[in-house]
Structures are given as C-alpha cells and as structure tokens.
C-alpha cells in the first residue's frame, strides 16, 4: 500500500490539474499585475516600464485618497459592527428555546441572495422619491435626507448607508459562525458557573468570550477580506458617486481599468489592495488568536 | 452549602421551563429584526405588481389589479431568461469541475505520501486571501489574446479556479478524517489508487462535497465583477450583469425594474426556503472549517 501511495505518477495525476489551473489563472496573473503596476500601459499599446510613476500618481490622485479612506472606514466598520451584532444575535438565539431555526434562517437569508440585486433594491429604497422617503412624507416630514446623494461630512452619508446595508446583508454569516462555536461549548461549564453564583453576564464574559476567541479571529479575517473586496453593493447603489464620494478601492480600480483603460494605473490600485488584504489577515491572526483553550 | 447548590440548580431548571420577562423582550426584539429583514423584500414584491403611476399615488397599498405585464416585459427586454440559463450553465460547469479537480488535489494532499504536500497546501490556501481584482487586468488581456473574452468558457475558468482553494481546504479535512484501514483493505482487494479515490473515498465524503458545492455555486451565481468585465455580449451575460444593466438610475419605469429584481432573486429564495436548514448548516460547516 505504501508503494501505491508513494507512486509519483499517480501523485502527479492527482495534483496536476489543480496546480496548472491555479498557476495559470491565479499566480502568473498576480506576478503580471505587479509588473503592470510599474508600467505605462493603456490597453492599446504594449506595457512600457516606468518605475514607481503609477504609485506616485496614486499619491496625488484625490479620488484614490477618498477610495482608500472609504475602504478603511468600511474595513473598521464591518469588523467592529459584525463582531458586535453577530455576537449579539448569536447570544440571543442560543438563549431562546423556540423558533431558533426560524429567526436564524431569516437573518441568514440575504447572505445567499445576490448582492447585485440587493444593492439595486436598497438603491430604490433610499432613492429620493421612493421607499423610505415616501414613508417619511406620509408621516409629514417635508425635507427628508437625500440618503445616497448627500456629500457632506468626512465619511459621507452614502457610505454610512452602504455600510449599514452591508451589515444587514452579511451579519448572518458572523452570527452563524459564533453560534456554531457557542453551541460547541460544554454545558457543564455554565452549570458550574451558575452554582458558583455567576450571573448570565458574568458567565458570558468569563466563559463564552474566551472560548470563542479563535472563531472571532476567523470571522474577523473573513469580514476584513470581504470588506476590502467589496464591490457589488457599492457599484449598484451609488456607482461610487456622488462626485466619487463613495468610491472604494475596488470600484476605483474598475473605473480606472475598464472605463478609462489605464491598465497600469489600475494594477497599482490592485497591488495596494492585495498588500492590504495580506497585512490585515496577518494582523488579525496575530492580535486576536492568542491562546487556545481546552473545550 | 447543599441548600445553595440545590437552589441554584432549581433556578437553572426553572429558567428552562418558564418564559421570563427577559425572554419576552428577546422575542419582541427578534421579531423586530426579522421585520427589517423581510420588509424590504416584501415591499419590492408588492410594488412589482403595480403600475408605474400607482407607485407614487398609493405607495404602500396593495396593488389594485394584479398583472404580470411587468414581469413579462422585464423577462424579455432585460434578457433575463437567457441570463438565467447562462448563469446556470457557468455555475454548474464550474461546480462539477472544481469539485472533481479540487477533490483530486485534496486527496493527493491528504492521502498520498510525498514531501511537498504541506507546501502544496500552503500554495493553494494563499488563494483564499487574494482578491479577484488583482488578477482582473492580466486575465482580461490574456483571455482577449486567446479569444476567450466574451465566451462562457472565459468565465468558467476563473470561477473554477477561485473555487478551488475552499474546495481543497474542506475536502482535505474530510479525506484526512477517513480511517486508514479502509484504504488498506481496498488495496488488499486489489483496487488501484483511482478506484480507491472514485469508488470509496469520494462517496464517503458526500457531506464535504455537498458543503463545498453549495458554497461555490452560491458564490459564483452571485458574482458580478468578473462577469461584467469579461462578457459584453447581451446573449452571454449572466444574471447579476443583465440585472444591473437593465435596472439603473436612468431607467424610469420603476415597476418593471422591481419585477426584474424579483425575477433575479426568486429562484434563490425558493431553493433557500425549501432547504434552508441544510443550506445554512452546510455553509456554516464550510466556513467553520475554513
């Protein structure tokens, strides 16, 4: 048997298709992308090496600044809000006896729906003459906010609205991860804590929280990467507008690359995005994942 | 000591039977949350049956007479029929291929004995951290020069590749969990390695296949960016792209756009309602392992 499992020919047959696909469709393009980011490449002509010019141009590009700011806002907001709300829902749902599955399934529903369609849906709900504003009008509020058209503030109102819609859509994912982890905790730990006179809040603080810590790291890195990749909702809700105020890195990349065909410049944005993704994942796994407890 | 112990135990028991005020508060809150989840969907569903005028005169009333005109128009003018078919073809092919190729690689990593297996795993896992955007431009230019842009094959290839890391990761877990005796036994009986893989190991990891299949199918079904960049021909667009093209701020016939949104999400909603427990648990199982 050992001989069979060590047979080079069959190992190659098993590994080769995945390896070839992965290298050709993923890794070679990444290397190419990094190379393009150092090139003047406008689509029609061949790439010409120009060094760090694209990155220098990024620094003076106002829209890139806004996009980076919005992406960072998005990253922090979704990590924090998903952690709090996901944990909150998970604790509520593990504490009720009936209807747990029903509520769980309702909260999870938007996760499986197309975020392109949901983005359009929320675009209409927040549009000036429909949805929320019709409701406000019927309550007698004469000048309702413009929701997705507003441009004031450091983080503009559209960004907040998109961030809340993203929370609404994806919180089910975090909730399910935490629920899975909480229901894996041995019940006798809680019984012991009640006998020692713990309140529910204390037992949450000293039993639940430390034991779900590894899952917090997993869920947070999923959220972080997801929020950096974020494209569909923004593209369909505001298309980066008004006046590029709700642009994030992904939409900026799409605009530069496939509307203005500045391939080199867009590749530089892509490289920034890639580096951010790797850094954030490393950071979260270093900081949050400290020690594992015996369950 | 014993009295406090039993009192505490009683308290625990009592809390299991009676509905306390706190439980009532929790239920009220959860119902409120569910309303925020269902109301937007129901609102769109309601509006999609109205005429354009009714949306503004009676925004929250039920539609006066139910017609499917909005739906038939959105279906034909938005190319939604062909888009659904395209989405289905792309996702199904990517699903089948990624399951087979991914499981094979996972088996090679988990069961075959060679030195580079750990390294190969790391190589595939880094794929999970890489955002699609980074490879968009090189892939686009490369595919254009190979004549793959604007074809469904050009879409299937990246979908398939981006589904591989999660498939490999989850399936490796399942294959490692299989008992060694099983393979030994099959080997004694004279089965070759491919028979062991296809006839014994793969059928035993049905749960894993279900979980990964679900994740990749849903992910690819909803994917917008790649499809938007690679496909420009109306006849080859996938559902999210056709929808985004048809529905936009510059179109003014709202009820038809709402109908299009409903057409796009209704298949997923129906499938979800039918198998919600299985889907939710399956997706979570995948994410927990991932």
Contacts between the chains, C-beta under 8 A, distances in Angstrom:
chain1	res1	chain2	res2	distance
A	1	B	183	6.8
A	1	B	184	5.5
A	1	B	187	4.3
A	2	B	113	7.0
A	4	B	187	6.2
A	4	B	192	7.6
A	4	B	193	5.6
A	5	B	111	6.6
A	5	B	112	5.3
A	5	B	113	4.7
A	5	B	183	7.9
A	5	B	193	7.5
A	6	B	112	7.4
A	6	B	113	5.0
A	6	B	114	6.8
A	7	B	193	7.0
A	8	B	114	7.7
A	10	B	112	7.2
A	10	B	193	4.8
A	10	B	194	7.4
A	11	B	108	5.8
A	11	B	112	4.9
A	11	B	114	5.4
A	13	B	104	7.8
A	13	B	194	8.0
A	14	B	104	4.8
A	14	B	105	6.4
A	14	B	107	5.8
A	14	B	108	3.4
A	14	B	112	6.5
A	14	B	197	7.7
A	15	B	104	7.6
A	15	B	105	5.6
A	15	B	108	4.6
A	15	B	109	7.8
A	15	B	120	6.6
A	17	B	101	4.6
A	17	B	104	6.7
A	17	B	105	7.5
A	18	B	101	5.1
A	18	B	102	6.4
A	18	B	104	6.8
A	18	B	105	3.6
A	18	B	124	7.1
A	18	B	164	5.7
A	18	B	168	6.8
A	19	B	105	7.3
A	19	B	120	7.5
A	21	B	101	6.9
A	21	B	157	7.5
A	21	B	160	6.7
A	21	B	161	5.0
A	21	B	164	6.7
A	22	B	123	7.3
A	22	B	124	6.5
A	22	B	127	6.5
A	22	B	161	6.2
A	22	B	164	6.2
A	25	B	135	7.5
A	25	B	139	6.9
A	25	B	157	5.8
A	25	B	158	5.8
A	25	B	161	4.0
A	26	B	127	5.8
A	26	B	130	6.7
A	26	B	135	6.3
A	26	B	161	5.7
A	26	B	162	7.7
A	28	B	138	7.6
A	29	B	134	7.7
A	29	B	135	3.9
A	29	B	138	3.8
A	29	B	139	5.2
A	29	B	142	7.1
A	30	B	130	6.8
A	30	B	134	5.9
A	30	B	135	5.9
A	30	B	138	7.8
A	32	B	138	3.9
A	32	B	142	7.9
A	33	B	134	5.3
A	33	B	135	6.2
A	33	B	137	6.3
A	33	B	138	5.2
A	36	B	137	6.4
A	36	B	138	6.8
A	89	B	33	7.5
A	92	B	26	5.4
A	92	B	29	7.1
A	92	B	30	6.5
A	93	B	30	7.7
A	95	B	23	7.9
A	95	B	26	6.7
A	96	B	23	6.6
A	96	B	26	5.8
A	96	B	27	6.9
A	96	B	30	7.4
A	97	B	16	7.8
A	99	B	27	7.7
A	99	B	30	7.7
A	101	B	276	8.0
A	101	B	277	6.2
A	103	B	30	5.0
A	103	B	33	7.5
A	103	B	34	6.2
A	104	B	280	6.5
A	105	B	272	7.9
A	105	B	276	4.3
A	105	B	277	7.2
A	105	B	280	6.1
A	106	B	34	4.7
A	106	B	37	5.2
A	106	B	38	6.6
A	107	B	33	6.7
A	107	B	34	7.5
A	107	B	37	6.2
A	108	B	276	7.7
A	108	B	280	5.1
A	109	B	37	6.5
A	109	B	269	7.5
A	109	B	272	6.3
A	109	B	276	7.9
A	110	B	37	6.9
A	111	B	283	7.6
A	112	B	218	5.4
A	112	B	268	5.8
A	112	B	272	5.6
A	112	B	279	6.7
A	112	B	283	7.6
A	113	B	222	7.4
A	113	B	265	5.2
A	113	B	268	5.6
A	113	B	269	7.2
A	114	B	221	7.1
A	114	B	222	4.2
A	114	B	224	7.8
A	114	B	239	7.2
A	114	B	240	5.3
A	114	B	243	7.6
A	114	B	264	6.2
A	114	B	265	6.3
A	114	B	268	7.0
A	115	B	222	6.2
A	115	B	224	7.5
A	116	B	222	6.9
A	116	B	224	4.6
A	116	B	240	3.8
A	116	B	241	7.9
A	116	B	243	6.0
A	116	B	244	5.4
A	116	B	264	7.8
A	117	B	240	7.1
A	117	B	243	5.9
A	117	B	261	5.2
A	117	B	264	4.6
A	117	B	265	4.9
A	118	B	265	7.7
A	120	B	243	6.9
A	120	B	244	7.1
A	120	B	247	4.9
A	120	B	257	7.4
A	120	B	261	5.6
A	121	B	40	6.1
A	121	B	41	7.6
A	121	B	44	5.5
A	121	B	261	5.6
A	122	B	40	7.1
A	123	B	249	7.3
A	124	B	44	7.5
A	124	B	254	7.1
A	124	B	257	7.5
A	124	B	258	7.2
A	125	B	40	6.1
A	125	B	43	7.4
A	127	B	249	7.6
A	129	B	56	7.3
A	130	B	55	7.1
A	130	B	59	7.6
A	130	B	254	6.9
A	131	B	43	7.2
A	134	B	59	4.3
A	134	B	60	7.5
A	135	B	59	7.8
A	135	B	60	7.5
A	138	B	59	7.7
A	138	B	60	7.5
A	168	B	36	7.2
A	168	B	37	7.5
A	173	B	283	8.0
A	173	B	287	6.9
A	176	B	280	6.4
A	176	B	283	7.4
A	176	B	284	4.3
A	176	B	287	7.4
A	177	B	284	6.6
A	177	B	287	5.9
A	177	B	288	6.5
A	179	B	284	7.8
A	180	B	284	5.3
A	180	B	285	7.9
A	180	B	288	5.3
A	181	B	288	7.7
A	191	B	9	8.0
A	191	B	12	6.5
A	194	B	8	5.4
A	194	B	11	7.0
A	194	B	12	5.5
A	195	B	5	5.8
A	195	B	8	4.8
A	195	B	9	7.1
A	197	B	8	7.3
A	215	B	288	7.7
A	218	B	287	7.7
A	218	B	288	7.8
A	218	B	290	7.9
A	222	B	287	7.0
A	225	B	129	6.5
A	225	B	131	7.2
A	228	B	131	6.5
A	229	B	131	4.6
A	229	B	132	7.0
A	229	B	133	7.0
A	231	B	133	7.6
A	231	B	224	6.9
A	231	B	225	5.2
A	232	B	222	7.6
A	232	B	224	4.7
A	232	B	225	7.3
A	232	B	240	7.4
A	235	B	224	7.1
A	235	B	244	7.4
A	236	B	244	5.8
A	249	B	133	7.8
A	250	B	131	7.7
A	250	B	133	5.5
A	250	B	225	7.5
A	253	B	133	5.3
A	253	B	136	7.5
A	254	B	133	7.8
A	254	B	225	6.9
A	254	B	229	7.7
A	257	B	136	6.8
A	257	B	137	5.5
A	258	B	140	8.0
A	258	B	229	5.8
A	263	B	137	5.0
A	263	B	141	7.2
A	266	B	136	8.0
A	266	B	137	5.8
A	267	B	137	5.5
A	267	B	138	7.9
A	269	B	133	8.0
A	270	B	131	7.9
A	270	B	133	5.2
A	270	B	134	4.2
A	270	B	135	7.9
A	270	B	136	7.1
A	270	B	137	7.0
A	271	B	134	7.0
A	273	B	131	5.6
A	273	B	133	5.7
A	273	B	134	6.3
A	274	B	130	6.6
A	274	B	131	6.5
A	274	B	134	4.7
A	277	B	129	5.6
A	277	B	130	7.2
A	277	B	131	5.7
A	278	B	129	6.1
A	281	B	129	5.5
